[in-house]
Amino acid sequence: MSQSPVLKVHITGVYGLIGNLVYRHLHAQPDRYDVYGSGRRTLSSARADAESIARLPDDHFVLADLADADAVARAVEGMDVVLHIGAVPNPDASFQQVLDSNIRGTHHVLEACVAAGVKRLVYASSIMATWGYFTYAEPYRAIREDRLETMPDPFPYITHRDPVWPTEPYSASKVWGEAYCRTYADRYGMSILCLRIGGVNKEDRAVSPASQAVWCSQRDVANITERALLATARPIYDICYAVSDNRRRWVDMEHTRALLDYWPQDGA
């Protein structure tokens, strides 16, 4: 029986927290993946633990700011799959701060994929695409404010089919990114899976009552991203939440399990 070919996978933002977690997970499977990466710097981001960061070989890393279309094109050339994880991840960032990386950068990555013939992409969106429910709407606001005694039982989970509800430029850029990915799936036949990732942190634990609802463990984000990568082997465009199995969870994970054949291993 012949073995499946090794996939050449490129990770944008590979020295960020999530990008490097995914890199380590895939790099540990050399019989399945040949993993490359790019970033706008060779130092880890402020969110990552610099001491545990995994360094890429020089011939597998491209210094590429997402705002630089030519550099992004060089990074993507020759790949089978792109995991577009690089972004300004700060919900306090201004529109100007997210414009180059999150909006122009996503455009550059998708255009580079089309030019290079890359048909498979996983887009790192965010649970914050629907953050308005958690901020403004009952009963989800009660979870955030630690008023669990006022919660109905059961209550409806927010699903990928519910209206988006961003609350600031960062989350709005993720909503835009999901929609822009859809245009490339339709127009160019790309297979794209958007992951609405929860709160991943270098402490690898929920650090507040509110974070207990949205926490995603480091192990879970790496595993779910790999499952999303595998799902793009068939024609697809879809959106899945990616959080751990938290007791205060307010977003749907049944769709993630049905589509990706994966259920979180951790929970807050």
Stockholm file with secondary structure:
# STOCKHOLM 1.0

chainA/1-268         MSQSPVLKVHITGVYGLIGNLVYRHLHAQPDRYDVYGSGRRTLSSARADAESIARLPDDHFVLADLADADAVARAVEGMDVVLHIGAVPNPDASFQQVLDSNIRGTHHVLEACVAAGVKRLVYASSIMATWGYFTYAEPYRAIREDRLETMPDPFPYITHRDPVWPTEPYSASKVWGEAYCRTYADRYGMSILCLRIGGVNKEDRAVSPASQAVWCSQRDVANITERALLATARPIYDICYAVSDNRRRWVDMEHTRALLDYWPQDGA
#=GR chainA/1-268 SS CCCCCCEEEEEETTTSHHHHHHHHHHHTCTTTEEEEEEESCSSCCTTSCGGGCCCCCGGGEEECCTTCHHHHHHHHTTCSEEEECCSCCCTTCCHHHHIIIIIIHHHHHHHHHHHHTCCEEEEEEEGGGGHHHHHHSTTHHHHHTTCGGGCCSSCCCBCTTSCCCCCSHHHHHHHHHHHHHHHHHHHHCCEEEEEEECBCCTTCSCCSTTHHHHBCCHHHHHHHHHHHHHHTTSSCEEEEEECCCCTTCCBCCHHHHHHHSCCCSCCC
#=GC SS_cons         CCCCCCEEEEEETTTSHHHHHHHHHHHTCTTTEEEEEEESCSSCCTTSCGGGCCCCCGGGEEECCTTCHHHHHHHHTTCSEEEECCSCCCTTCCHHHHIIIIIIHHHHHHHHHHHHTCCEEEEEEEGGGGHHHHHHSTTHHHHHTTCGGGCCSSCCCBCTTSCCCCCSHHHHHHHHHHHHHHHHHHHHCCEEEEEEECBCCTTCSCCSTTHHHHBCCHHHHHHHHHHHHHHTTSSCEEEEEECCCCTTCCBCCHHHHHHHSCCCSCCC
//
